[in-house]
Amino acid sequence: MTLRIGIIGCGGIAGEHMRGYTACDGVRVVACSDISLSRAKTFARDHGIENAYDDYRKMLESEKLDAVSVCTPNYAHCEPTVAALKAGLHVLCEKPIAMNASEAELMVRTARETGKILTIGHHFRFMPHIRFLKRRIEEGALGQIYFARSNALRRRGIPGWGQFHIRAKSGGGPLIDIGVHTLDTILWLMGSPIATAVSGKTYRIFGDRPDYYSPWGEYKREEFDVEDFAAGFVRLANGATLVLEASWAAHIGDNDNFAQVLLGDRGGATLLPFGPQAGVRIHSFQEEAMLDLSASGFPEVRPHVEEIRHWVACLRGEAQPLVQPEECLNVQRIIDAVYASSEEGKEVLLTPTPAGVK
């Protein structure tokens, strides 16, 4: 049976989803929608899609679909996801899951009530070296993980396109934009423990300064109302702790620092997700010797394509989603708590089970 797919939102990331669907047999993207009809029509023409709409509701009503990809900006993740689930469709929504935990809870609850699949586009999990490290951890290479550090740091990388710099459209700055990737990755590697308490601080140092040079393109400085650096300390239900940092602009020594560090009682690990040094190092000791295993040379893949291949397998009942929405809700609650802690100047305690999600 050919799967019939719709795409909601025809911006840049939709092209990655389309690339993935094109790589899969027995899949047709039959419709797309965008608030800009001209953009939807252009996307449809460029990718051989039959129908284009300026309202996803019209698409859901008019088309016989099996699933949709939600590729909209952050502020428009929740509403179309909930609508598609209620229409009986499975949903792959881009990251972050939502603008805040309240929206995320609604999405998770709706998926459970409808019995439809909801997964979120955390494509880092589909990188071969990250999956390699996950397998080594599951085999016990690190033992009990008690601490982790998650970096998502750019030296100069404030986005000059879209509305990333506007809180009402994005939900925040680098923490919810790029920090969400590494936070999801590190928690998944740790076994997805639930957060119980968060302390955090955010800063806006460069984003609204007229003298800041923006190599990633220009944006309206007067609109910049999000952080450009965030730091957090997270207590987890299993007793482990996590330090996270995210920046679009900071005086760091490298252009990018996305290093992830895990410490366990049997070994430690350093993960570099991408770049020329991408790979995994596992650290331990034996007798008087310190041991370092370096793993590199992994096959080059397009993570978004692998993500879509897996998504299609889930739609066919051949696999279970690697990214569970409850995990993404946990990530979103941490992000919310970092922002809240920064505003309130104190640690934020989190209930074990979010309201409305059992």
C-alpha positions as CSV (number, residue, x, y, z in Angstrom):
1,M,0.0,0.0,0.0
2,T,1.3,3.4,-0.9
3,L,1.5,5.8,2.0
4,R,-0.1,9.3,1.3
5,I,1.8,12.1,3.1
6,G,1.0,15.8,3.6
7,I,3.5,18.5,4.5
8,I,2.4,21.4,6.7
9,G,4.8,24.3,6.3
10,C,7.0,24.7,3.2
11,G,10.1,26.4,4.6
12,G,13.7,25.2,4.6
13,I,13.3,22.1,6.8
14,A,10.4,20.8,4.6
15,G,12.9,20.2,1.9
16,E,14.8,17.8,4.1
17,H,11.6,15.9,4.8
18,M,10.8,15.8,1.1
19,R,14.3,14.4,0.4
20,G,13.6,11.7,2.9
21,Y,10.2,10.8,1.5
22,T,11.6,10.7,-2.0
23,A,14.2,8.1,-0.8
24,C,11.5,5.8,0.4
25,D,9.6,3.3,-1.8
26,G,5.8,3.2,-1.6
27,V,5.5,6.8,-0.4
28,R,3.8,9.8,-2.1
29,V,3.7,13.3,-0.8
30,V,0.4,14.3,-2.3
31,A,-0.2,17.7,-0.7
32,C,1.5,20.6,1.1
33,S,0.3,23.7,2.8
34,D,1.7,27.0,3.9
35,I,0.3,30.3,5.1
36,S,1.9,31.7,1.9
37,L,0.0,30.1,-1.0
38,S,2.7,31.2,-3.4
39,R,5.4,29.4,-1.3
40,A,3.2,26.3,-1.1
41,K,2.7,26.3,-4.9
42,T,6.4,26.8,-5.5
43,F,7.3,24.0,-3.2
44,A,4.6,21.8,-4.8
45,R,6.0,22.6,-8.3
46,D,9.6,22.0,-7.3
47,H,8.8,18.6,-5.8
48,G,6.1,17.3,-8.0
49,I,3.3,17.5,-5.4
50,E,-0.2,17.5,-6.7
51,N,-2.0,20.0,-4.5
52,A,-1.0,23.1,-2.6
53,Y,-3.0,24.9,0.1
54,D,-2.8,28.1,2.1
55,D,-4.4,26.5,5.1
56,Y,-3.5,23.1,6.6
57,R,-7.2,22.7,7.7
58,K,-8.3,22.7,4.1
59,M,-5.6,20.1,3.3
60,L,-6.7,17.9,6.1
61,E,-10.4,18.1,5.0
62,S,-9.7,17.7,1.3
63,E,-7.0,15.0,1.1
64,K,-7.0,11.3,2.1
65,L,-3.8,11.2,4.0
66,D,-2.0,8.6,6.2
67,A,0.4,11.0,7.9
68,V,1.8,14.5,7.9
69,S,5.1,16.2,8.6
70,V,4.7,19.4,10.6
71,C,7.5,21.7,9.4
72,T,6.2,25.0,10.6
73,P,7.9,27.6,12.9
74,N,7.9,26.8,16.6
75,Y,4.8,28.8,17.4
76,A,2.8,26.8,14.9
77,H,3.7,23.2,16.0
78,C,1.0,22.5,18.5
79,E,-2.2,23.5,16.7
80,P,-1.7,21.7,13.4
81,T,-0.3,18.6,15.2
82,V,-3.3,18.3,17.4
83,A,-5.6,18.9,14.5
84,A,-3.9,16.2,12.4
85,L,-4.0,13.7,15.2
86,K,-7.7,14.4,15.8
87,A,-8.3,13.9,12.0
88,G,-6.9,10.4,12.4
89,L,-3.4,11.0,11.0
90,H,0.0,10.1,12.3
91,V,2.3,13.1,12.9
92,L,6.1,13.8,12.6
93,C,6.6,17.2,14.1
94,E,9.8,19.1,13.8
95,K,11.7,20.1,16.9
96,P,11.2,21.6,19.4
97,I,8.0,19.7,20.3
98,A,6.3,23.0,21.1
99,M,6.7,26.5,22.4
100,N,6.3,25.4,26.0
101,A,5.4,22.4,28.2
102,S,1.7,23.2,28.3
103,E,1.5,22.8,24.5
104,A,3.6,19.7,24.6
105,E,1.4,18.1,27.2
106,L,-1.6,18.7,24.9
107,M,0.1,17.1,22.0
108,V,1.1,14.1,24.0
109,R,-2.3,13.7,25.5
110,T,-4.0,14.0,22.1
111,A,-1.8,11.3,20.6
112,R,-2.7,9.0,23.5
113,E,-6.4,9.7,23.2
114,T,-6.5,9.2,19.4
115,G,-4.1,6.2,19.4
116,K,-2.1,7.8,16.6
117,I,1.7,8.0,16.3
118,L,3.4,11.2,17.3
119,T,7.1,11.6,17.1
120,I,9.4,14.6,17.0
121,G,12.3,15.4,14.6
122,H,15.3,15.0,16.7
123,H,17.6,13.9,13.9
124,F,20.8,13.7,16.0
125,R,19.6,10.3,17.2
126,F,20.0,9.0,13.7
127,M,23.7,9.9,13.4
128,P,25.7,6.6,13.2
129,H,28.3,7.6,15.8
130,I,25.6,8.7,18.3
131,R,23.8,5.4,17.8
132,F,27.1,3.6,18.3
133,L,27.6,5.3,21.6
134,K,24.1,4.5,22.7
135,R,24.7,0.8,22.0
136,R,28.0,0.9,24.0
137,I,26.2,2.5,26.9
138,E,23.4,-0.1,26.8
139,E,26.1,-2.8,26.9
140,G,27.4,-1.3,30.1
141,A,30.6,0.4,28.9
142,L,30.0,3.4,31.1
143,G,28.2,1.7,34.0
144,Q,26.0,3.9,36.1
145,I,26.0,7.4,34.6
146,Y,26.1,10.0,37.3
147,F,27.0,13.3,35.5
148,A,26.7,14.8,32.0
149,R,27.6,18.0,30.3
150,S,25.8,19.2,27.1
151,N,27.2,22.0,25.0
152,A,25.5,23.7,22.1
153,L,27.8,26.7,21.7
154,R,28.3,29.0,18.7
155,R,30.8,31.8,18.7
156,R,29.0,33.8,16.1
157,G,25.8,32.3,14.9
158,I,22.7,34.4,15.5
159,P,20.3,33.3,12.7
160,G,19.7,36.1,10.2
161,W,16.6,34.5,8.7
162,G,13.2,33.6,9.9
163,Q,12.0,34.7,13.3
164,F,14.3,32.9,15.6
165,H,15.1,36.1,17.5
166,I,11.5,36.9,18.4
167,R,10.3,35.2,21.6
168,A,6.6,35.2,20.6
169,K,7.5,33.2,17.4
170,S,10.3,30.9,18.6
171,G,9.8,30.5,22.4
172,G,13.4,31.5,23.1
173,G,16.9,31.7,21.7
174,P,19.7,29.2,21.4
175,L,18.4,27.0,24.3
176,I,15.2,26.1,22.4
177,D,16.8,26.3,19.0
178,I,20.1,24.3,19.1
179,G,20.3,23.4,22.8
180,V,17.1,21.3,22.4
181,H,19.1,19.0,20.0
182,T,22.0,18.3,22.4
183,L,19.7,18.2,25.5
184,D,17.6,15.5,23.8
185,T,20.7,13.6,22.8
186,I,22.4,13.6,26.2
187,L,19.2,12.6,28.0
188,W,18.5,9.8,25.5
189,L,22.1,8.5,26.0
190,M,21.5,8.6,29.8
191,G,18.3,6.5,29.4
192,S,15.8,9.4,29.4
193,P,15.7,10.1,33.1
194,I,13.0,12.5,34.3
195,A,14.1,16.0,35.5
196,T,13.1,16.9,39.1
197,A,14.8,20.3,39.6
198,V,16.4,22.9,37.4
199,S,18.5,26.0,38.1
200,G,19.3,28.3,35.2
201,K,20.4,31.7,33.9
202,T,20.0,33.3,30.5
203,Y,21.8,36.3,29.1
204,R,21.3,38.8,26.3
205,I,24.7,40.2,25.6
206,F,25.2,40.6,21.9
207,G,21.9,40.1,20.1
208,D,20.5,43.6,20.3
209,R,23.8,45.4,20.0
210,P,24.2,47.5,16.9
211,D,28.0,46.8,16.8
212,Y,27.6,43.0,16.7
213,Y,28.8,41.6,13.4
214,S,26.4,38.9,12.2
215,P,28.0,36.6,9.6
216,W,24.8,34.5,9.5
217,G,22.8,37.4,8.0
218,E,21.2,40.5,9.2
219,Y,18.1,40.7,11.4
220,K,16.3,43.6,13.1
221,R,18.2,44.3,16.3
222,E,15.3,46.1,17.8
223,E,13.2,42.9,17.5
224,F,15.8,40.7,19.4
225,D,14.1,39.8,22.7
226,V,15.5,36.3,23.4
227,E,18.7,35.1,25.1
228,D,21.9,34.6,23.2
229,F,23.4,32.5,26.0
230,A,21.8,30.1,28.5
231,A,23.2,27.8,31.2
232,G,21.4,25.3,33.4
233,F,22.0,22.7,36.1
234,V,19.5,19.8,36.1
235,R,18.8,17.3,38.8
236,L,17.4,14.0,37.5
237,A,15.2,11.4,39.2
238,N,17.8,8.7,39.1
239,G,20.3,10.8,41.1
240,A,22.4,12.0,38.1
241,T,23.0,15.6,37.3
242,L,23.4,17.5,34.0
243,V,25.0,20.8,33.1
244,L,23.9,22.4,29.9
245,E,25.0,25.5,27.9
246,A,23.7,27.0,24.7
247,S,24.8,30.1,22.8
248,W,24.4,31.8,19.5
249,A,27.1,34.3,20.4
250,A,29.9,34.0,23.0
251,H,33.6,34.6,23.3
252,I,34.6,31.0,23.1
253,G,37.8,29.6,21.6
254,D,36.2,27.6,18.8
255,N,33.6,28.7,16.3
256,D,31.4,25.9,17.5
257,N,31.5,23.6,20.6
258,F,28.9,20.9,20.6
259,A,30.8,18.5,22.8
260,Q,28.8,16.1,25.0
261,V,30.4,14.5,28.0
262,L,29.1,11.6,30.1
263,L,30.7,10.2,33.3
264,G,29.9,6.8,34.7
265,D,31.4,4.6,37.3
266,R,32.9,2.2,34.7
267,G,33.8,4.7,32.0
268,G,33.3,8.1,30.5
269,A,32.5,9.3,27.0
270,T,33.1,12.3,24.9
271,L,30.9,12.8,21.9
272,L,31.4,15.3,19.1
273,P,28.2,15.2,17.0
274,F,29.6,16.8,13.8
275,G,32.5,18.6,12.3
276,P,36.0,17.4,11.2
277,Q,36.5,15.7,14.6
278,A,33.1,14.1,14.8
279,G,33.2,10.8,16.6
280,V,33.2,9.1,20.0
281,R,35.9,8.6,22.6
282,I,35.3,6.2,25.6
283,H,37.6,6.6,28.6
284,S,38.3,4.1,31.4
285,F,41.1,2.5,33.3
286,Q,42.5,-1.0,33.8
287,E,44.9,-1.6,36.7
288,E,47.4,1.3,36.5
289,A,46.6,2.2,32.9
290,M,44.3,4.8,31.6
291,L,42.4,3.6,28.5
292,D,41.0,5.7,25.7
293,L,39.0,4.2,22.8
294,S,38.6,6.4,19.8
295,A,35.8,5.5,17.4
296,S,35.6,7.3,14.1
297,G,35.2,6.6,10.4
298,F,31.5,6.2,10.6
299,P,29.5,6.1,7.3
300,E,28.3,9.5,6.1
301,V,24.5,9.7,6.1
302,R,21.9,12.4,5.9
303,P,20.3,12.2,9.4
304,H,17.0,13.7,8.2
305,V,16.7,11.1,5.5
306,E,17.4,8.3,8.0
307,E,14.9,9.8,10.3
308,I,12.2,9.7,7.5
309,R,13.1,6.2,6.6
310,H,12.5,5.2,10.2
311,W,9.3,7.2,10.3
312,V,8.0,5.4,7.2
313,A,8.9,2.0,8.9
314,C,6.9,3.1,11.9
315,L,3.9,4.0,9.7
316,R,4.1,0.5,8.2
317,G,4.2,-1.1,11.6
318,E,7.7,-2.3,11.1
319,A,9.3,-0.3,13.9
320,Q,8.5,1.7,17.0
321,P,9.4,5.4,17.1
322,L,12.9,6.0,18.3
323,V,11.8,9.4,19.6
324,Q,8.9,9.2,22.0
325,P,6.9,12.4,22.6
326,E,7.1,11.9,26.4
327,E,10.8,12.2,26.2
328,C,10.4,15.5,24.3
329,L,8.0,16.7,26.9
330,N,10.7,16.1,29.5
331,V,13.2,18.1,27.4
332,Q,10.6,20.9,27.0
333,R,10.0,21.0,30.7
334,I,13.7,21.5,31.4
335,I,13.9,24.3,28.8
336,D,10.9,26.0,30.4
337,A,12.4,25.6,33.8
338,V,15.7,27.2,32.8
339,Y,13.8,30.3,31.6
340,A,11.7,30.3,34.7
341,S,14.7,29.9,37.0
342,S,16.5,32.7,35.3
343,E,13.5,35.0,35.7
344,E,12.7,34.0,39.3
345,G,16.3,33.8,40.5
346,K,15.9,30.4,42.2
347,E,15.7,26.6,41.5
348,V,12.5,25.4,39.9
349,L,11.1,22.1,41.2
350,L,9.3,19.8,38.7
351,T,6.6,17.4,39.6
352,P,7.3,13.8,38.6
353,T,4.3,13.6,36.3
354,P,3.1,16.6,34.3
355,A,-0.5,17.6,34.7
356,G,-2.7,15.8,32.2
357,V,-0.1,13.3,31.2
358,K,-0.4,9.9,32.9
